[in-house]
């Protein structure tokens, strides 16, 4: 069997499968289906699979073969999502709640993790969120934390989680430092935040808050001094 024929057989299996097909699964299926004389050189399988991926990466096709969840699967390209969303209606447009998204993110980055640890990070009870994620098959119970009191269950992301996000491995998850930029914010100086002792906050005619000085301006000082010189008796009368 030539590599071209190996490509066609592999492509047919990937197309017919409703889940990602791994190279090992493709090899085993072909061994079971083909006669010994027709059995291909499976050392060429990685090259054949790579050629299939390259073939459908062309702009000529509205779909592609993508390596996700450890296997290969036919997927529509993202630019055709609006059309397909109309076809499927709201069936596939339901979103997770904020609480469920927070819980899923914590599990994805901290797995395997117990519910108690999830709640410690979130600061709230997470029973409902964990249950919903289990129902949607986005997470699985992966074992128990043997060294902890009570040996609580641990949770990890599922293969469906990988499929939904189009990931081939957890290493493809965005690094936290890539999505969270730590910014140091200088504390506000109290003296800068408060109005100066010689100023007053008033509402102007335009409705905006303005700061005006309560200190006599220099021109006012000069006018007072000049008036005192011209009318020396005025100050005595005022007294």
C-alpha positions in Angstrom: 0.0 0.0 0.0 1.3 3.4 -1.0 1.3 6.4 1.2 -1.4 7.9 -0.9 -3.6 4.9 -0.2 -2.7 5.1 3.5 -3.9 8.7 3.4 -7.2 7.8 1.9 -7.9 5.0 4.4 -6.9 7.2 7.3 -9.0 10.1 6.0 -12.1 7.9 5.6 -11.8 6.7 9.2 -11.4 10.3 10.5 -14.3 11.5 8.5 -16.6 8.6 9.6 -15.8 9.0 13.3 -17.8 11.2 15.6 -14.8 11.8 17.9 -11.1 12.4 17.4 -9.2 9.4 16.1 -5.8 8.8 17.4 -2.9 7.4 15.3 -2.9 4.2 17.3 -6.6 3.7 16.7 -6.2 4.3 13.0 -3.3 1.8 12.8 -5.2 -0.9 14.8 -8.4 -0.5 12.7 -6.4 -0.8 9.4 -4.6 -3.8 10.7 -7.9 -5.5 11.5 -9.6 -4.5 8.2 -6.9 -5.1 5.7 -5.3 -8.3 4.5 -1.7 -8.9 5.6 -0.6 -8.5 2.0 -2.3 -5.0 1.9 -1.1 -3.9 5.3 0.8 -0.6 4.8 4.0 0.4 6.3 2.7 2.1 9.4 6.0 4.0 9.9 4.5 6.3 7.2 1.3 6.9 9.1 2.5 10.1 10.9 3.6 11.5 7.5 0.2 10.5 6.0 -1.7 12.2 8.8 0.4 15.4 8.5 -0.3 15.4 4.7 -4.1 15.1 5.4 -3.9 18.1 7.8 -2.0 20.2 5.2 -4.5 19.2 2.5 -7.5 20.6 4.3 -5.7 23.7 5.5 -6.2 25.1 2.0 -8.7 27.9 1.6 -10.5 25.8 -0.9 -12.1 23.8 1.9 -14.6 25.1 4.5 -13.5 22.4 6.9 -10.2 21.1 8.2 -8.6 18.2 9.9 -7.4 19.3 13.3 -5.5 17.5 16.0 -7.4 17.8 19.2 -7.9 15.7 22.3 -5.0 13.5 21.3 -6.5 12.6 17.9 -7.6 13.9 14.5 -11.1 15.1 13.6 -12.9 17.0 10.8 -14.0 20.4 12.0 -15.6 23.4 10.2 -13.4 26.4 10.0 -14.2 29.2 12.4 -15.1 31.8 9.7 -18.1 29.7 8.9 -19.4 29.7 12.4 -22.2 32.3 11.9 -23.8 30.2 9.1 -23.6 27.0 11.1 -24.9 28.7 14.2 -28.1 29.6 12.2 -28.4 26.0 11.1 -28.1 24.6 14.6 -30.2 27.3 16.3 -29.5 27.9 20.0 -28.7 24.3 20.6 -25.0 24.9 20.7 -24.9 28.6 21.8 -25.7 28.1 25.5 -23.1 29.5 27.7 -21.8 28.4 31.1 -22.6 30.6 34.1 -19.8 32.8 35.5 -19.6 30.5 38.5 -19.2 27.5 36.3 -16.6 29.2 34.2 -14.6 30.1 37.3 -14.8 26.6 38.6 -13.8 25.1 35.2 -10.8 27.4 34.9 -9.6 26.5 38.4 -9.9 22.8 37.7 -8.1 23.2 34.3 -5.1 25.0 35.8 -4.9 23.2 39.2 -6.0 19.6 38.3 -6.3 17.2 39.9 -8.0 19.3 42.6 -10.5 18.6 45.4 -13.8 20.5 45.8 -12.5 21.9 49.1 -9.5 23.4 47.3 -11.8 24.9 44.6 -14.0 26.5 47.3 -10.9 27.8 49.1 -9.8 29.6 45.9 -13.3 30.9 45.0 -14.3 31.7 48.5 -17.8 30.3 48.0 -19.6 26.9 47.9 -19.1 25.2 44.5 -21.3 22.2 44.8 -23.7 23.3 42.1 -21.0 24.4 39.7 -19.1 21.1 40.0 -22.3 19.1 39.5 -23.2 21.1 36.4 -19.7 20.6 34.9 -20.0 16.9 35.6 -23.4 16.7 33.9 -22.0 18.5 30.8 -19.0 16.1 30.9 -16.5 18.9 30.9 -14.9 17.5 34.0 -14.5 14.0 35.5 -13.8 12.5 38.9 -10.2 11.5 38.5 -9.5 9.9 41.9 -9.1 10.6 45.6 -6.6 12.7 47.5 -5.3 9.9 49.7 -3.1 12.0 51.9 -5.9 14.3 52.9 -8.4 13.7 55.8 -11.5 11.9 54.4 -9.7 11.1 51.1 -11.8 13.6 49.1 -12.6 13.2 45.4 -10.4 15.0 42.9 -11.6 16.5 39.7 -9.9 16.9 36.3 -10.9 18.2 32.9 -12.3 15.6 30.5 -11.6 14.6 26.9 -14.8 16.5 26.0 -13.3 19.6 27.5 -10.3 19.2 25.2 -12.6 18.7 22.2 -14.7 21.8 23.0 -11.6 24.0 23.2 -9.9 22.4 20.3 -6.8 21.5 22.4 -4.6 18.6 21.7 -3.0 18.7 25.2 -3.3 20.8 28.4 0.1 22.3 27.5 -1.8 24.3 24.9 -3.8 26.2 27.5 -2.8 29.9 27.6 -0.2 30.5 30.3 -1.6 32.6 33.2 1.1 35.2 32.7 -0.1 35.6 29.1 -3.6 36.5 30.1 -3.0 38.3 33.4 -0.8 41.3 33.4 0.3 42.2 36.9 0.3 46.0 37.3 1.6 47.7 40.4 -0.6 50.6 41.3 1.0 53.3 43.5 -1.1 54.1 46.6 -2.9 57.4 46.5 -1.3 60.1 48.6 -3.9 61.4 51.0 -2.5 64.9 50.7 -2.9 64.7 46.9 -6.4 63.3 47.1 -7.8 65.9 49.5 -8.4 69.5 48.4 -5.9 72.0 49.6 -6.8 73.7 52.8 -7.0 77.0 51.0 -9.4 75.8 48.3 -13.1 75.0 48.3 -15.2 72.6 46.1 -18.2 74.3 44.6 -20.7 73.3 41.9 -20.4 75.6 38.9 -23.2 76.9 36.6 -22.5 74.0 34.2 -23.2 71.5 37.0 -19.5 70.4 37.3 -17.6 70.2 40.5 -14.9 72.8 40.6 -12.1 73.8 43.0 -11.7 77.5 43.8 -9.2 79.2 46.0 -10.3 80.8 49.3 -7.1 82.8 49.6 -7.3 86.5 48.5 -5.6 86.8 45.2 -2.6 89.1 44.8 -4.7 91.7 42.9 -7.1 91.8 45.9 -4.3 92.3 48.3 -3.0 95.3 46.2 -6.5 96.8 46.0 -7.0 96.6 49.7 -3.7 98.2 50.4 -4.3 101.0 47.9 -7.8 101.7 49.4 -6.3 101.9 52.9 -3.7 104.5 51.7 -6.4 106.6 49.9 -8.9 106.5 52.8 -7.0 106.2 56.0 -10.1 106.8 58.1 -12.0 103.9 56.6 -10.3 101.3 58.5 -10.8 103.2 61.7 -14.5 103.7 61.0 -14.9 99.9 60.3 -13.2 99.2 63.6 
